[in-house]
Amino acid sequence: MAAENADVIGEMLKAFSRGDVDGVLASFDPRCELHEPPEMVETAGYHGHDGIRAWMANLRQVGGIVFEPVHFSGSGDIVVCEVAGRGRGQASGAPFDWSTWAVFEMRDARIVRVRAFLAQEEAQKAAGSIAERPQPRPGGAASSA
């Protein structure tokens, strides 16, 4: 994993926690996609910068949610990040926290795809399947080499 990719992800999470929409968007490719854990109620994910704005607004309004990176692993442009999340219940005001593992696909130091999981094993499996996919060559054709 390139340290630069971990830095981009860390800065994006800090910007999210500050409510800095522009700071978050600066980390994402304009054609990005983000998918919450499969256990969460979700549509088809969030797509593009408008989707990231909607994702961010939803989480920040729900309970002032903030994120903090705990641990990074991965290889090349695939980064798995354990993320600690915390917030407060809207009705009760009771604090809550959880951990999630996010698989980030990076290109040119920008986030192109995020898939979040509630179990570390699921995230590692997803990261492994991404690493095994044929990668596009310059010009768009996939290469299995």
N, C-alpha and C positions, 0 to 999 in steps of 0.2 A: 504494500500500500504506500503510495506516495504521501509523504508528510504533508505536502501541499493540499491534497484532497481532504485529509483530516482537519487541516486548518480551515478550509472553506466550510466544512460541515459544522465545526465548532463555532465559527463566526456567525453562521446562519442561525444556529440554535440560540446564541446570545442575542441576536437581533430579534428573533421571535419573542424571547422573554421580555425584551424591552418594548415590544409592540411596534418595532421599526419595520414597517411594511417594505419600504424601499431597500433596506438592508437585507431583508429576507430575499426579495426578488432578485437582487444583484447576484445571489449565489445560484440561482436557477436558470437553466437554459429556457428560452421563451417557449419551446415545444415540450416542456417537461411534463411528467405525470407523477402523481403521488397516490398511493393506496394505503389506507389504514389497515389495521389487523383484520383478517377475515372474520373474526368473531364480532367485530363492531358493525353496527348498522351503517350501511354505506351504499351509495349508488355505484356508479362505474368508476369511482375514483375522482381525482381532481386533475384537470388538464390545463396546461399553459399558465401564464401569469395570473389570468383571471381566476383560475381554479385555485391557485396558491393563495390568492387574496381571500377567496371564500373559505378555504380550509382554516386559514389563520383567524379570520373573523369569527368563525364558528367556535373554535377552541378558546379564543381569548374571551368571548362573551359568555361561554358556558360556565367558566369558573376561574377566570384569570389564570389560565394554565400557563406554566413556565416549564421549560425543558433545560436539562443540563447533561452534557455528554459525560459518560462514566468511563467507557473503554472503547478503543478502536482496534479493529483487526481487519485483515483482508489482504488483497494483492492487487497491485496495479490500479485500475479504475473501478474496482469493486471494493467497497468499504462496508463493513458491518460495524455499527455503532450501538452500544448499549446506552440507552437514554433514560434518565430518571425524570419523571414528570410529576408535577404536583399542582394542586389547585384547591379551590374551596367549593363546596356544594352551593348551588344557587339558592335553594330554599333554606337549607339549614346553616350554611356558612361553615359547616364542619370541614376541616382540612382533609385532603386525601392525597395519596401518592401511589405511584406504580412504576414499574420498569417495562420498557419495551425495547425490542431490538429492531433496528432499521437497516435495511440493505440499500445502500446508495450506489447507483451507477453514475459514474462521472465521465465527462468528456471535456477536454480543454479546461480543466479546473472549474467546471460548472456542473451542477446536479441536473441530470437528465431524467432520472427515475428513482423513486423511493418506494419501497415496499416495507411496511411495518408488520411486526409479529409480536405476539405475547410470549412466545417461547424462544429461547436462544437456539435450540436445536432446529426449529423451523427456519429461522433466519440463516443459520449456517448451511442448511440444505439448499435453500433458495440461492444463496451466494454461490455455492458449488455448481448448481445447474446453470447459472448465468455464465460462470467462467468456462463451462464446457461448450457453450453455444459457439457456432462459427461467428467470427467477428467480421463486420463489413470492411471491405477494402476501400481505399480511396476510390471514389467514382461510384460507390454504392453496391458493388457485388460482394456477396459473402464469401469468405474463405474458410476452409476447414483446416488449413495448414497453420 
